[in-house]
Amino acid sequence: METGKIAAENGSDNNPADNEIISKNFIEQIIEKDIKEGRCTTVVTRFPPEPNGYLHIGHAKSILLNNGLAREYGGRFNLRFDDTNPTKEKTEFVESIIADVKWIGGEFEDRLFFASDYFDQMYEGALKLIKKGKAYVCDLSPDEIREYRGTLTEPGKESPYRNRSIEENLKLFVEMKEGKYEDGSKVLRAKIDMASPNINMRDPIIYRIARMTHHNTGDKWCIYPMYDFAHPIEDAIEGITHSICTLEFEDHRPLYDWVVTELEYENPPKQIEFAKMYLTNVITGKRYIKKLVEEGIVDGWDDPRLVSISALRRRGFTPESIKMFMELCGVSKSQSSVDYSMLEYCIREDLKLKRPRAMAVLDPVKLVITNYPEDITEFMEVPNNQENEEMGNRVVPFSRELYIDREDFKAEPPKKYFRLFPGNEVRLMNAYFVTCTDYIADENGVVTEIHATYDPKTRSGSGFNERKVKGTIHWVDARTSVKAEVRLYENIVDEEKGVYNEDGSLNLNPNSITVLKDCRIEHSVEDAKAYDSFQFLRHGYFCVDSKDSAKDHLVFNRIVSLKSSYKPD
């Protein structure tokens, strides 16, 4: 995320550069104070995900913020996996996160690290705490530990094992590492203060026994550090100067500071918390997404109805649109919610001058121009993007048989219907005026073919102005158009009822996806590849699906419709 620069006119005749007001967010202000006071010379930030799921839109904010701060101050940005819990971690998640961070613009270069790279140092750190009398092996069960911890209003009770000797604790901890005890039978706890008003400081667990194969270290370890012990050590080892995290870690900061102080790390990182970004009516919880995947409600963590970064990429969102969205959201200490329509606004803004237009007929019905020669194909010159002349023109075939959208014809039109109906004349976009003369319907009354005549004098670009028509409809050539599957998306959540039902289950929208199998699109898209995107006139922006699309079976996801309910301030 870039700096918060806001240009403002002050009415003076000075150099415009002197008129620029630099609006720094609170994190930038802290960093600049630290640099000025000599606390740090090179800013080092990091993004530290746990590889237990796919990243979502909220993680994008953290990636862009940390990467942007490092770039702004000429520093370094690290990608580091906090992989201390092998029960939930997979190589699949590691690979997806690396791909997502690169795609969103996280410039970590060769600085890819794992908490598991430091397990030996963490183990030595635990031994050091034991030798200092600052950690002990505890035999209480998990339920007993919770019971002894106390509440927000009542202090905790000391474990009966709290005063074991240093020698006994060293012996027991080494034996834990050697695999002499069952999973869950013993833990190593920090000895801090069971009466602390901050529950995180009431002798927290820093190591537990878990016989699990780790994705990075294999079966080397059967004890693993807890996140709150490992995380500050990782930051200290890597020389992180500013540990930027969300507000839920504010109460953990005293424990992080205690760990690096007791282990005597020089120049420990400064933790700064900011507010999470909450997007309305979306599902970001990993356990909920996992449930949707396992039950086959979505086709994976990258299903375009989700807001994982891989899902947004597959649907057709761009890194630039997400960066714009984060800039609009800003950085603060105050929790707030953002409407999904703001994200849609950003992708429209990003694509409107970049992507070519194409005519697409999503519910096709044949239009036969009865007075047009059967053996002729004309080529109409059409602008690729009416809002960006630099994108040039393309040629679109036009012949006797076309397809139009079914909604653009009514056998019995309602009032103020200006599209095609018997006796009415309309413009075929970038082509000719045509007048409906007849139509054919099946035994159920479904229109199967429309007949019309064209006026040769009315070709687009000819300068014809003898009469006007009120309706313009789009079309594709029947012979050369490409058959494609098109997927239209709505929010996977029922927006009127919210994300969750009263029993905590997800409140899903049964109409979150509509699959149209027999769409027809102009031939200019026939060589489109995964992630290529277009504006289909009148229908919205669409992207070639990266998972299901093939050369002989194009599949397009609608990224966003053309109309927006969001208006920027």
C-alpha positions in Angstrom: 0.0 0.0 0.0 1.4 3.3 -1.0 1.8 6.4 1.2 -1.2 8.6 1.9 -0.3 11.6 -0.3 -3.1 14.0 -0.9 -2.6 16.9 -3.3 -4.4 20.1 -2.3 -4.6 23.5 -3.8 -4.0 26.4 -1.4 -4.5 29.2 -3.9 -0.9 30.4 -3.9 1.4 30.9 -6.9 4.2 28.8 -5.5 5.7 25.7 -7.0 2.9 23.0 -7.2 5.2 20.7 -5.2 5.0 23.2 -2.3 1.2 22.9 -2.3 1.2 19.1 -1.7 -0.1 18.1 1.7 1.5 14.9 2.9 -1.1 13.0 4.9 0.7 10.2 6.8 -1.2 7.5 8.5 -0.4 6.7 12.1 2.0 3.8 11.2 4.0 6.0 8.9 4.2 8.6 11.7 5.6 6.0 14.1 8.2 4.7 11.6 9.4 8.2 10.7 9.8 9.1 14.4 11.8 5.9 14.9 14.1 6.7 11.9 14.5 10.3 13.1 15.4 9.2 16.6 17.9 6.6 15.3 16.0 3.6 16.6 16.3 2.0 13.1 18.2 2.8 10.0 16.6 0.2 7.6 12.9 -0.6 7.9 12.2 -4.3 7.7 8.6 -5.6 7.6 7.1 -9.0 7.0 3.9 -10.8 6.1 3.7 -13.9 8.4 0.8 -16.2 7.4 0.1 -19.6 8.9 -0.1 -22.2 6.1 -3.4 -23.6 7.2 -5.6 -22.3 4.4 -5.8 -19.9 1.5 -5.3 -16.2 1.9 -8.4 -13.9 1.6 -9.1 -10.2 0.9 -8.2 -9.2 4.4 -4.7 -10.7 4.1 -4.2 -8.6 0.9 -4.4 -5.5 3.1 -1.6 -6.8 5.3 0.6 -7.8 2.4 0.2 -4.4 0.6 0.6 -2.4 3.8 3.8 -4.2 4.9 5.3 -4.3 1.4 4.4 -0.7 0.8 6.0 0.5 4.1 9.2 -1.3 3.3 9.3 0.2 -0.2 8.4 3.6 0.9 11.3 3.8 3.4 13.8 1.9 1.2 13.7 -1.2 3.3 13.0 -4.9 3.0 9.9 -7.0 3.0 10.0 -10.7 4.1 7.5 -13.5 3.5 7.6 -15.9 6.4 5.4 -18.8 7.2 4.5 -19.2 10.9 4.3 -23.0 10.5 4.3 -24.1 14.1 1.2 -26.2 14.0 1.7 -29.3 11.8 -1.8 -30.6 12.6 -3.4 -28.0 10.2 -0.6 -27.1 7.7 -0.1 -28.4 4.1 2.3 -27.8 1.3 -0.7 -26.9 -0.8 -1.4 -23.9 1.4 2.3 -22.9 1.3 2.4 -22.9 -2.5 -0.9 -21.1 -2.8 0.2 -18.4 -0.4 3.5 -17.8 -2.3 1.6 -17.5 -5.5 -0.9 -15.1 -4.0 1.7 -12.8 -2.4 3.6 -12.6 -5.7 0.5 -11.8 -7.6 -0.8 -9.1 -5.3 2.6 -7.4 -5.5 4.5 -8.5 -2.4 8.2 -8.0 -3.3 9.9 -10.5 -1.0 12.6 -11.4 -3.6 14.6 -14.3 -2.1 13.5 -13.6 1.5 11.2 -16.6 1.9 11.4 -17.9 5.5 9.7 -20.5 7.7 9.3 -20.5 11.5 10.4 -24.1 11.2 13.8 -23.0 10.0 14.3 -21.6 13.5 13.1 -24.6 15.6 16.6 -25.3 16.8 17.0 -21.7 18.0 13.5 -21.8 19.6 14.4 -25.0 21.5 17.6 -23.4 22.7 15.6 -20.4 23.8 13.3 -22.6 25.8 16.3 -24.2 27.5 17.5 -20.7 28.3 14.2 -19.8 29.9 14.3 -22.9 32.0 17.8 -22.2 33.2 16.8 -18.7 34.2 13.9 -20.1 36.2 11.4 -18.5 33.7 9.8 -21.7 32.4 8.6 -25.0 33.8 7.2 -28.4 32.7 3.6 -28.7 33.7 1.6 -32.0 33.9 -1.9 -30.4 34.1 -4.4 -31.5 31.5 -5.7 -28.9 29.0 -9.0 -28.7 30.9 -7.1 -28.2 34.2 -4.9 -25.5 32.7 -8.0 -23.6 31.5 -9.6 -24.0 35.0 -6.4 -22.7 36.7 -6.1 -19.8 34.3 -8.9 -17.8 36.0 -11.2 -15.3 34.3 -11.2 -11.7 33.2 -12.3 -10.7 36.7 -10.6 -13.4 38.8 -6.8 -14.2 39.0 -5.5 -17.6 38.1 -4.1 -20.3 40.4 -0.5 -21.5 40.2 0.1 -24.9 38.8 1.2 -27.5 41.4 4.2 -28.1 39.1 5.2 -24.5 38.9 8.0 -24.8 41.5 9.8 -27.7 40.0 13.6 -27.3 40.2 15.5 -26.1 37.2 17.3 -29.5 37.0 14.0 -31.4 36.9 12.5 -29.0 34.3 15.6 -29.4 32.1 15.5 -33.2 32.4 11.7 -33.4 31.7 11.9 -31.0 28.7 14.8 -32.9 27.1 12.8 -36.1 27.6 9.7 -34.4 26.0 11.9 -33.7 22.9 13.2 -37.3 22.9 9.6 -38.6 22.7 9.4 -40.2 26.1 5.9 -38.8 26.9 2.5 -39.1 25.3 1.0 -36.3 23.3 -0.8 -33.9 25.6 0.7 -35.3 28.8 3.1 -32.5 29.4 3.7 -28.9 28.2 6.3 -26.3 28.8 4.9 -23.1 30.3 6.5 -19.6 30.8 6.6 -18.6 34.4 5.3 -15.1 34.5 2.3 -14.0 36.6 -0.9 -16.0 37.3 -2.5 -12.9 38.7 -1.8 -10.7 35.7 -4.9 -8.7 34.4 -3.8 -9.8 31.0 -4.7 -13.5 30.7 -2.0 -14.0 28.0 0.6 -13.5 30.7 -0.7 -16.1 33.1 2.0 -18.7 32.5 1.2 -19.3 28.9 2.1 -22.6 27.2 5.2 -22.3 25.0 5.8 -25.9 23.9 3.5 -28.9 23.5 4.0 -32.5 22.5 2.6 -33.4 19.0 3.6 -36.5 17.0 2.9 -35.1 13.6 4.9 -35.1 10.4 5.8 -31.5 9.6 5.6 -30.3 6.0 9.1 -28.7 6.3 11.0 -30.6 9.0 9.4 -34.1 8.6 9.6 -36.2 11.7 12.6 -34.4 13.3 10.5 -33.0 16.1 7.8 -34.3 18.3 7.5 -31.1 20.3 6.4 -27.8 18.7 6.5 -24.2 19.9 3.3 -22.3 20.4 2.6 -19.4 18.1 2.9 -16.7 20.8 6.4 -18.0 21.7 7.7 -18.6 18.2 6.4 -15.4 16.5 8.4 -12.8 18.4 11.6 -15.0 18.1 11.1 -15.2 14.3 10.8 -11.4 14.1 13.9 -10.9 16.3 16.0 -13.4 14.3 15.0 -11.7 11.0 15.7 -8.2 12.3 12.1 -7.1 11.7 12.0 -3.5 12.8 8.2 -3.0 12.8 5.8 -5.8 13.4 2.6 -4.6 11.8 -0.4 -6.7 12.8 -4.1 -6.5 13.4 -5.8 -5.3 16.6 -6.5 -8.8 18.0 -2.8 -9.2 18.7 -2.7 -6.1 20.9 -3.2 -8.1 24.1 -0.5 -10.5 23.0 2.1 -7.7 22.7 3.2 -7.9 26.4 4.0 -11.6 26.0 5.9 -11.0 22.8 8.0 -8.3 24.5 8.5 -10.6 27.5 9.9 -13.4 25.3 12.4 -11.3 23.4 13.5 -9.5 26.5 14.0 -12.7 28.5 15.9 -14.2 25.6 18.0 -11.1 25.4 17.6 -10.2 21.7 19.0 -6.9 20.8 16.8 -4.3 19.0 13.5 -6.3 19.3 10.8 -5.3 16.8 8.2 -2.7 17.6 4.7 -4.0 17.3 2.0 -1.7 15.8 -1.6 -2.8 15.5 -4.1 -1.6 12.9 -7.8 -2.4 12.4 -8.8 -5.4 10.3 -10.8 -4.8 7.2 -14.3 -6.3 7.4 -16.1 -6.7 4.1 -19.9 -7.0 4.4 -21.7 -10.2 3.6 -18.7 -12.3 2.7 -17.2 -15.5 4.1 -13.6 -15.4 5.2 -13.4 -17.9 8.0 -11.2 -20.8 7.1 -13.3 -23.4 8.8 -16.4 -22.2 7.0 -14.7 -22.2 3.6 -13.3 -25.6 4.3 -16.8 -26.9 5.0 -18.1 -25.4 1.7 -15.2 -27.1 -0.1 -15.7 -30.5 1.6 -19.4 -30.5 1.0 -19.0 -29.6 -2.7 -21.0 -26.4 -2.4 -18.0 -24.6 -4.0 -15.5 -26.2 -6.3 -12.4 -25.3 -4.2 -10.8 -22.6 -2.3 -10.6 -20.6 -5.5 -14.3 -20.8 -6.4 -15.1 -17.3 -7.9 -17.9 -16.8 -5.4 -15.4 -16.6 -2.5 -13.1 -13.7 -1.6 -9.9 -15.7 -1.2 -7.1 -14.0 -3.2 -7.0 -17.0 -5.6 -10.8 -16.8 -6.0 -10.6 -13.1 -6.8 -7.8 -13.8 -9.3 -9.7 -16.6 -10.9 -12.9 -14.5 -11.2 -10.9 -11.7 -13.0 -10.0 -9.2 -10.3 -6.6 -7.5 -10.9 -3.8 -6.6 -8.4 -4.3 -3.0 -9.4 -8.0 -3.1 -8.5 -7.3 -4.6 -5.1 -4.6 -2.0 -4.4 -7.1 0.7 -5.3 -9.6 -0.8 -2.9 -7.1 -0.9 -0.1 -6.2 2.7 -0.7 -9.8 3.7 -0.5 -10.2 1.7 2.8 -7.1 3.4 4.4 -5.4 2.4 7.6 -6.7 3.2 11.1 -7.1 1.9 14.6 -10.9 1.9 14.3 -12.9 -1.2 13.3 -15.2 -0.6 10.4 -17.0 -2.5 7.7 -16.7 -1.9 4.0 -19.4 -2.7 1.4 -18.5 -5.2 -1.3 -19.8 -2.7 -3.9 -16.6 -0.6 -3.2 -14.5 -3.5 -4.4 -16.7 -3.9 -7.5 -16.2 -0.1 -8.2 -12.5 -0.6 -8.1 -12.4 -3.4 -10.7 -14.7 -1.4 -13.0 -12.4 1.6 -12.7 -9.3 -0.5 -13.4 -10.7 -2.4 -16.4 -12.7 0.3 -18.2 -9.8 1.8 -20.1 -7.7 -1.3 -20.3 -9.9 -4.1 -21.7 -11.4 -4.6 -25.1 -15.1 -4.7 -25.8 -16.8 -7.7 -27.4 -20.4 -8.5 -28.4 -21.8 -11.5 -26.6 -25.2 -13.1 -26.8 -25.9 -14.9 -23.6 -29.4 -16.3 -24.5 -29.3 -16.6 -28.3 -32.1 -16.7 -30.8 -31.4 -16.6 -34.5 -32.1 -13.5 -36.6 -32.3 -14.1 -40.4 -32.1 -11.0 -42.6 -34.2 -12.2 -45.5 -33.1 -9.6 -48.0 -29.4 -9.9 -47.3 -27.3 -12.0 -49.9 -26.7 -15.5 -48.7 -23.1 -15.8 -50.0 -21.7 -12.5 -48.6 -19.9 -11.6 -45.4 -19.1 -8.0 -44.6 -16.6 -6.9 -42.1 -17.6 -4.1 -39.8 -14.9 -1.9 -38.3 -15.6 -1.6 -34.6 -13.7 0.3 -31.8 -12.0 -2.0 -29.3 -12.8 0.4 -26.5 -15.0 3.5 -27.0 -13.4 5.1 -23.9 -9.8 4.6 -25.1 -9.2 5.4 -28.7 -5.5 4.2 -28.4 -6.8 0.6 -28.3 -7.7 0.9 -32.0 -10.3 -1.0 -33.9 -11.2 -4.6 -34.8 -13.3 -6.1 -37.6 -16.5 -8.0 -36.9 -18.1 -10.3 -39.5 -21.7 -9.6 -40.5 -23.8 -11.9 -42.7 -27.4 -13.0 -43.4 -27.8 -15.1 -40.2 -27.0 -13.6 -36.8 -27.8 -14.3 -33.2 -29.4 -11.7 -30.9 -30.3 -11.9 -27.2 -33.7 -13.4 -26.6 -34.6 -10.4 -24.3 -34.1 -8.1 -27.3 -37.2 -9.4 -29.1 -40.9 -9.4 -28.0 -43.7 -10.8 -30.1 -46.1 -8.7 -28.0 -44.0 -5.8 -26.7 -44.9 -3.9 -23.5 -45.2 -0.1 -23.5 -41.9 1.8 -24.0 -40.2 -1.3 -25.4 -37.9 0.0 -28.1 -36.1 -3.2 -29.2 -37.1 -5.6 -31.9 -40.8 -6.6 -32.4 -43.0 -7.2 -35.4 -43.0 -4.0 -37.6 -40.4 -2.2 -35.5 -37.0 -1.0 -36.8 -33.9 -1.0 -34.7 -30.2 -0.5 -35.2 -27.9 -3.5 -35.1 -24.9 -2.0 -33.3 -22.1 -0.9 -35.7 -24.1 -2.4 -38.6 -27.5 -1.7 -40.2 -31.1 -0.7 -39.4 -33.3 -3.8 -39.6 -37.1 -4.1 -39.4 -38.8 -7.2 -38.0 -41.1 -8.9 -40.6 -41.9 -12.2 -39.0 -40.9 -14.9 -36.4 -41.2 -18.6 -35.9 -42.3 -20.2 -32.6 -42.4 -23.8 -31.5 -45.5 -25.7 -30.2 -44.8 -24.2 -26.7 -44.8 -20.6 -28.1 -41.0 -20.3 -27.7 -39.5 -18.1 -30.4 -36.9 -20.1 -32.4 -36.2 -17.7 -35.3 -36.8 -14.1 -36.1 -37.0 -12.7 -39.6 -36.1 -9.1 -40.6 -35.1 -7.0 -43.6 -32.2 -4.5 -43.6 -31.8 -1.1 -45.3 -28.4 -1.0 -47.1 -28.3 2.8 -46.9 -28.1 2.7 -43.1 -24.7 1.1 -42.7 -22.9 2.4 -39.6 -20.3 5.1 -40.5 -22.0 5.9 -43.8 -23.3 9.2 -42.6 -27.0 8.2 -43.0 -29.3 10.5 -41.1 -32.6 10.4 -42.9 -34.4 8.8 -39.9 -33.7 7.8 -36.4 -34.5 4.7 -34.4 -35.0 4.5 -30.6 -33.5 1.0 -30.1 -30.0 -0.4 -30.6 -29.2 -4.1 -30.0 -26.0 -6.1 -30.2 -25.6 -9.3 -32.2 -23.0 -11.9 -33.3 -22.5 -13.6 -36.7 -24.0 -17.1 -36.6 -21.3 -18.7 -38.8 -18.2 -17.3 -37.1 -19.3 -16.7 -33.5 -17.7 -18.8 -30.7 -19.9 -21.0 -28.6 -19.0 -20.6 -24.9 -20.1 -21.3 -21.4 -20.8 -18.2 -19.2 -21.1 -18.1 -15.4 -23.0 -15.3 -13.7 -22.4 -14.8 -10.0 -24.3 -13.4 -7.1 -23.1 -13.2 -3.6 -22.8 -16.6 -2.1 -24.4 -15.2 1.1 -28.1 -14.2 1.2 -27.5 -10.4 1.6 -30.9 -9.7 3.1 -30.4 -12.2 6.0 -26.7 -11.8 6.6 -23.8 -14.3 6.7 -25.0 -16.5 9.6 -28.3 -18.1 10.6 -29.4 -18.1 14.3 -27.8 -21.6 14.8 -24.4 -20.4 13.5 -24.7 -22.1 10.1 -24.0 -20.2 6.9 -27.0 -18.5 5.3 -26.3 -19.3 1.6 -27.9 -17.9 -1.5 -29.2 -20.7 -3.7 -28.9 -18.6 -6.8 -25.2 -17.6 -6.3 -24.2 -19.1 -9.6 -26.1 -19.3 -13.0 -24.4 -21.3 -15.7 -25.3 -20.5 -19.3 -24.1 -23.3 -21.6 -25.0 -22.1 -25.2 -23.8 -18.5 -25.3 -22.4 -17.0 -28.5 -19.6 -14.5 -28.6 -18.0 -12.7 -31.5 -14.9 -14.4 -33.0 -12.4 -11.9 -31.5 -12.4 -13.9 -28.3 -11.6 -17.3 -29.9 -7.9 -17.3 -28.9 -8.5 -16.0 -25.4 -6.4 -17.6 -22.6 -6.9 -18.0 -18.9 -7.3 -14.7 -17.1 -7.9 -12.7 -20.3 -10.8 -10.3 -19.7 -13.3 -8.4 -21.8 -16.2 -6.1 -21.5 -19.2 -7.9 -23.0 -21.4 -5.0 -24.2 -24.4 -4.5 -21.9 -23.6 -7.5 -19.8 -20.5 -6.6 -17.8 -16.8 -7.6 -17.5 -15.9 -11.2 -18.0 -12.7 -13.3 -17.5 -11.6 -16.6 -19.0 -11.8 -19.2 -16.2 -8.4 -20.5 -15.3 -9.6 -24.0 -14.2 -12.3 -25.1 -16.5 -11.8 -23.2 -19.8 -10.2 -24.9 -22.8 -9.4 -24.1 -26.4 -12.5 -26.0 -27.6 -14.7 -25.1 -24.6 -14.3 -21.5 -23.5 -15.6 -20.6 -20.1 -16.1 -17.0 -18.9 -16.7 -15.8 -15.4 -18.6 -12.5 -15.0 -16.3 -10.4 -12.9 -18.8 -7.6 -12.3 -21.8 -6.1 -13.9 -21.7 -2.7 -15.6 -23.8 -0.9 -13.1 -22.6 0.2 -9.7 -24.4 1.0 -6.4 -21.2 2.5 -5.0 -20.4 6.2 -5.4 -16.9 7.5 -4.3 -16.8 10.5 -2.0 
